[in-house]
Amino acid sequence: METYSIMRQFADSWGLLGMVLFFVIAVAWTLRPGSKTGANEAAQIPLQDDREL
């Protein structure tokens, strides 16, 4: 088999599974119960005065 065929077969099977798994984990990490405080703090960073940092 040539390299392109091997890489395409891998991407069609395990690559897709890996991307879906990464997406599910990223969404779950964002929506976990303890993440609201950190998200609110990160959202306020652009509004802070530069001298306070």
C-alpha positions in Angstrom: 0.0 0.0 0.0 1.2 3.5 -0.7 1.6 6.0 2.1 -1.4 8.1 1.0 -3.8 5.1 1.2 -2.5 4.1 4.6 -2.9 7.7 6.0 -6.3 8.1 4.5 -7.5 4.8 6.0 -6.1 5.9 9.4 -7.8 9.3 9.2 -11.1 7.8 8.1 -11.2 5.4 11.1 -9.1 6.3 14.1 -8.5 9.9 13.2 -12.2 10.6 13.2 -12.7 8.8 16.4 -9.9 10.8 18.0 -11.3 14.1 16.9 -14.8 13.2 18.2 -13.3 12.1 21.5 -11.3 15.3 21.8 -14.4 17.4 21.0 -16.6 15.6 23.6 -13.9 16.0 26.3 -13.4 19.7 25.5 -17.2 20.3 25.8 -17.5 18.3 29.0 -14.5 20.2 30.5 -16.1 23.5 29.6 -19.5 22.6 31.0 -18.3 20.9 34.2 -19.8 22.3 37.4 -16.6 24.0 38.8 -15.7 25.9 35.6 -18.0 28.9 36.0 -15.8 30.8 38.3 -12.7 30.4 36.1 -14.6 31.4 33.0 -15.9 34.5 34.7 -12.4 35.5 35.8 -11.0 34.9 32.3 -13.9 37.0 30.8 -12.9 40.0 33.0 -9.3 40.0 32.1 -9.7 42.4 29.1 -11.6 44.9 31.3 -9.0 45.1 34.0 -6.6 48.1 34.1 -3.1 47.1 32.9 -1.5 48.6 36.1 -3.4 46.0 38.3 -1.7 43.1 36.6 
